[in-house]
Amino acid sequence: MICKHCGAELQDEEQLCPVCGKSQTEEKTEEVPQPEAAVPEGEESPAEEATQEEALLNEVLSQEEAQEETPEKSTMKPGAKPWQIVTLTLVCVALLAGLAFMIIRAVNEAQKPSQETNPPEATLESQPSTLGTSVRGNYAVTDEEAAAMTDQVVARVGDLELTNAELQIFYWMGVYDFLENNSAYLTYYGLDLTKPLGEQVQNPQTGDTWEQSLLEYALQTWHRYAALYQKGMAEGFTLSEDTQKMLDSLAESMEELAKENDYETAQELIAADMGAGANMEGYEAYQLINCYALEYFQKLYEGLNPTDGEIEAYFAENEDTFAESDITKESGYTVDVRHILVIPEGGTKSEDGKTTTYSQEEWDACQAEAQKILDQWLAGEATEDTFAQLAGEYSEDPGSKSKGGLYTGVTQGYMVEEFNDWIFDEARKPGDYGLVKTSIGYHIMYFSGSQEIWYTQAKKALLSQMSTDLIEGMLEAYPMEVDYQAIGLGYVKLSSDEE
């Protein structure tokens, strides 16, 4: 569960965010900037606009409960949008979704509407398509043909091969992701889900169809993953133990998921979600290359450490562009802070469940527990590293617990008042610590340091550029060969209104 106000992670059914202090039943009235994550989020900072990268593989599970009566088996959950399916166990994707946008560039991305109210009409005079998929007009095949084409190799990167079965997973996951992220604009785009994607023009100037564009997107996504996979294997990179365990148990997990959703086998579930040509072997290959590429990229990204001089030079080169977003050297500063949250035990909830009231005894006990943890830290080495270890052990803030209690790039007014006042105290310096009481509980504080906003934003933009250059270099080193004539896409129903 995610806080709808600040984006922090919450426990299931948690009504009050321990980070921003806001109720989850309140309407969000304004956008609150999120703290900088370990891997920068895809914000459109001025120096990043031309290289904005898209997340491909977001989970599209609908959270509505299934109805008791289902007249016929369907991959659609009641209350979900037509394309929101009972989809696959995207464990690795969920763990690493924050990194995906650093790898995947949208191919021929449709633009969101500005002042126009209608999409441009297709014209007979068109410019040449830049998509390799334009060599064929339609890639859809019958279920029988898709099943027969399962093992056909459609692309290669080095000695790594992509089969039709794997391509179907990449293709349909890209389709679902696009529909989920652009649901408000489908009418504007003129996209009719009751009609085949291969029969609808996506780019009026080139005549490319939605099927061609989304297929190109899938192929380019695989190319990026494959290049990272080849490079990582050459360097001897291995997956983390947790990810390897997930992959080892994937087949068993899929069988359980199939049974939970009234399918006899995992194969039946995969075929329903990804078309007749998709299978368990293809899905396992998809998960392996996906997880491997993202973990390897994380390692590479963590090794990108631009110097202060490089960041200063980057800002100077793009100063006018930054200024367009009101980012100057006079914009103030952000802070990096660690905290360990201790929430009082007990309490009395209000009738609407929005607030919890604690007695003085409960607050005193909470303070004593917080002081005990602080004393434990002071009795040891009392370093930032040992503080982070205790945060991982004791903190009740799910949004920072796994990161040693760390929030980076925090701006003025982002946190609850008492928390905010402590970290933005003009006398605050790195290494400061203390206890702060808020309406949430007691926070054991550790001040890591501060950075000027221009520096933080310039570093984020420079890292984005460096990561893009890194990927582009790999794509050149590991080119992709595609046999477009070997591609066949199985059919998946996208609309409940489709006959």
Secondary structure, 3 states (H helix, E strand, C coil): CECCCCCCECCCCCCECCCCCCECCCCCCCCCCCCECCCCCCCCCHHHHHHCCCCCCCCCCCCCCCCCCCCCCCCECCCCCCCCECCCCCHHHHHHHHHHHHHCCCCCCCCCCCCCCCCCCCCCCCCCCCCHHHHCCCCECCHHHHHHCCCCEEEEECCEEEEHHHHHHHHHHHHHHHHHHCHHHHHHHCCCCCCCHHHCEEECCCCEEHHHHHHHHHHHHHHHHHHHHHHHHHCCCCCCHHHHHHHHCHHHHHHHHHHHCCCCCHHHHHHHHHCCCCCHHHHHHHHHHHHHHHHHHHHHHHCCCCCHHHHHHHHHHCHHHHHCCCCCCCCCEEEEEEEEEECCCCCEECCCCCCEECCHHHHHHHHHHHHHHHHHHHHCCCCHHHHHHHHHHHCCCCCCHHHCCEEEEECCCCCCHHHHHHHCCCCCCCCCEEEEECCCCEEEEEEEEEEEHHHHHHHHHHHHHHHHHHHHHHHHHCCEEECHHHCCECCCCCCCCCC
